[in-house]
Amino acid sequence: SKNKGGEKNMKKLWEEFQYFFQQKIYVIILCLTAICGYGFEMTHPSIGIDDTAVSLYLEDGLEVVMGRWFIYLINKIFHLSDFSPFMMELIGVILLCISATLFCVLFRRIFGRKVGLTGYIIFSCIFISNPIISEVYVYYYHDGVDIGYVFSALALICFWSGMDKWSGTRKSAIKYYLGSLICITVAIGCYESMLLLFIIGILLLLYLRAFTDNRRLKSGYVIGQLIIGASITLGVIILRSVILKVMIQVFRLQDMVGFMNQRSITEVLKIFGSNQPIQELWMLLKRFWIVYYVNAVVYLPILGYVIATFVLGMIAVVLGIRRKDIWYLLLLMGMMITPFLLTIVEGRVTLYRSCQYMPFFTGIGFLLLYLFFSERRALPWLRPAYLVLAGIIIYNQAAALNQAFYVDYNKYLNTKEVLTEIALEIERDYGKSTPVIFTGHYSTPYSLVEDYYVSYGSWQYRVIAAITDKVDPHLKEKYFAPQGYCFTGEANYPFIQWAFDAFDGTNREMMNFLEMHGHSFPQVTDPEILEQARTIGDTMPEWPADGSVSLQDGYILVHI
C-alpha cells in the first residue's frame, strides 16, 4: 500500500501539472514571454567568462569540488561539455517554464479556486522574464539553475504536503519531509543559492496559510514547522558534504580539491573574529541595503522585488491587525533577512547571479496583488487596470532580459575582434610555433555596457544620493566609475581581464578562447617566466600601439 500512496501522489501531481499545459492561453502567453526574453540569446551564442573552461568544470570535476555534484553526474550521461549552444539554451528555457508551472501547481494547492488562471499566468511570466536571471544565464549551461528551480519547486510541493498532513498522520507527513530533503539536496547540487529559495519558500508557505484558513496562525504549529524546516536545511548541508566526499573518492577528484579554495566555515567566522565585528556587519548591511533595495531606482528586477516586499508587508500589517497576529510580519521579516544571511556567510554582498529567490518572490508578490484586486467587487475596473499594469511590467522585464543578452553578445564580439586581430598579427610576424604570453589590463568599451551605468547628472543618481546620504554619504562611492554610478558590476566584467590569470595564474583561458576561434599557440606555464613577463609588460605600450607585441627570450609578449 505504501507504493500505492506514492503512485497516487505522482499521478495527482502529474494531473495538476498537465492542467496548466491543457490551458491554451497559459501556454501561448508563457511561450511568447519566453521567446521575447530568451529568443536572442538562444540564436546568438556568446563565449564569455567560464565558457572556455567547460571541460575543466565538467570533465575534470571542478564542479564537484565547488559543491555542484548533480551537474557533474548529468554530464556523464548528456555530455554537456560538448559545446552545443542553441540546444542548451532551449532546454534551459523549457526547464524554466516547467519550474514556473510547478510553482503554479503549488500555489493552486494553496489558493484553490481563489486565484483564476490569469493569476498563474502573471506569476509564471513574471518569474521567467525576471531580468536578474540574465546574470547567471550568460554562462553556458547556466550553472544548472534551471534544473535547480525544478527540484526546488518539487521540494516546496513536498514540504507543503507535509505541512498539510502534519496535523493528521505524522508518519505520512514525515515521508513528505524526506522527499523535500532529497529534492532540495539535488537542487543545491546544481547551484548552492537554491537553499535561500527553499528557506524563503518555507516561510512563504507558512505566510500563505493565511489564505487557506481564516484562523490565526497557531504559534506552536509555526514554530514546529520552522524547526522541521531548519532540520531539513541542516540535513541538506550534512548530506551535501557526505555526497561530495564520496564523489571525490569515487571519481578520483583529489587533485581538484586544492585547485579552487573551498569556502570553509573558518572564513565565515573571520568577520566575528575581526577587531570590529559590529562595524563590519553594519557596513555589510548598508551595502546590502543599497544593492538590494536602493538600486530599485535604476535596476528593474530590484524594483520588482521591492514592490513585492511592499505588497507582502501591507498584507502582513492588515492581517496582523485584523487577526491580532504578529506571525505574518515575523515571517516576512524572516524572508527579508534570509538573503542577508548569505552575505554574512560570504563576507561580501551576494552577487545578483545568486538571487534565485528573487524571480520567485517577485512573482508571488504580483500574484497576491492580483488576488487583492480581483476580490474588490465594488471597484470592477481595478482588475482590468491591474492586468494592463502586469502586462507592461512583463513586457519591460522581457525587454530588459533581451537587452542583457544583447549586451553580452556585443561584449563577446568585441573580445573576439580584439583577440583575433592580435592572433593574426602574431601569425603574420612570428608564425604559430612560438609560445605567447598576454599581460595587461582590459576594460570593456563603455559604449557596449552603458546600460549598466547612470550618469552623475541623472535624476536616478540624485534620488540614490538623496536616499543613501542620510545613512552614510560615502556609501555610494563603492559603486562609482568614471562614467557614472554602476549598478551591476559582474555584467560588465571583461573576459580578457578574467582570462589573464583565471584559475591557475596562466593565460590558459585566453588560449582556449583563441583555439575555439581557430588560432592555437603554445602556452607558457612556468610561474617565474610569467612573473618576469608581467614586469616587462608594465613597461610596454598597450595594444594596438607599435611595440605592444614583442619577441622576448623564447616567447612572444603581448601587452593589452
Beta strands, then each sheet from edge to edge (+ up, - down):
strand 1: 436-439
strand 2: 453-454
strand 3: 480-481
strand 4: 484-486
strand 5: 549-551
strand 6: 556-559
sheet 1: 1+ 6+ 5-
sheet 2: 2+ 4- 3+
end
